[in-house]
């Protein structure tokens, strides 16, 4: 689960098997631009909403 307190943490610091050096916030914003998505208000999303949105973005990158 992605908690709001981790939005500005580097992905590789939270997910030790990851090589992504971006923060979660940077990754989400880059993904929104890349896929033409309307930017979400990440600071007002619940932990569940953030996790589901991150899973969705990961799914788009895997296509």
C-alpha positions in Angstrom: 0.0 0.0 0.0 1.3 3.4 -0.9 0.8 5.8 2.0 0.8 9.6 1.5 3.9 9.9 3.7 5.8 7.9 1.1 4.8 10.1 -2.0 8.1 12.0 -1.8 10.3 9.0 -1.0 12.4 7.4 -3.7 10.8 4.2 -5.0 14.1 2.3 -4.6 14.2 3.2 -0.9 10.7 1.7 -0.3 10.8 -1.2 -2.8 14.2 -2.6 -2.3 14.1 -4.7 -5.5 13.4 -1.6 -7.6 16.0 0.4 -9.5 13.7 3.5 -10.0 15.3 6.5 -8.4 12.2 8.8 -8.9 9.9 9.5 -6.0 6.4 8.1 -6.2 5.1 11.6 -6.8 7.5 12.1 -9.7 6.7 8.7 -11.2 2.9 9.4 -11.0 3.2 12.9 -12.5 5.5 11.5 -15.4 3.0 8.7 -16.0 0.1 11.1 -16.2 1.9 13.2 -18.8 3.0 10.2 -20.7 -0.5 8.7 -20.9 -2.4 12.0 -21.2 -4.2 11.5 -17.9 -5.8 14.3 -15.9 -3.5 15.0 -13.0 -4.9 13.7 -9.7 -4.8 15.5 -6.4 -2.5 13.0 -4.7 -2.4 14.7 -1.4 -6.2 14.3 -0.9 -6.4 10.6 -2.0 -6.7 7.8 0.6 -4.0 5.2 0.9 -6.3 2.7 -0.9 -6.9 5.2 -3.8 -3.2 5.9 -4.1 -2.3 2.3 -4.2 -5.0 1.5 -6.8 -3.9 4.4 -8.9 -0.2 3.4 -8.7 -1.3 -0.2 -9.7 -3.2 1.2 -12.7 -0.2 3.3 -13.8 2.1 0.3 -13.5 -0.4 -1.7 -15.6 -0.2 1.0 -18.3 3.6 1.0 -18.4 3.6 -2.8 -18.7 1.5 -2.7 -21.9 
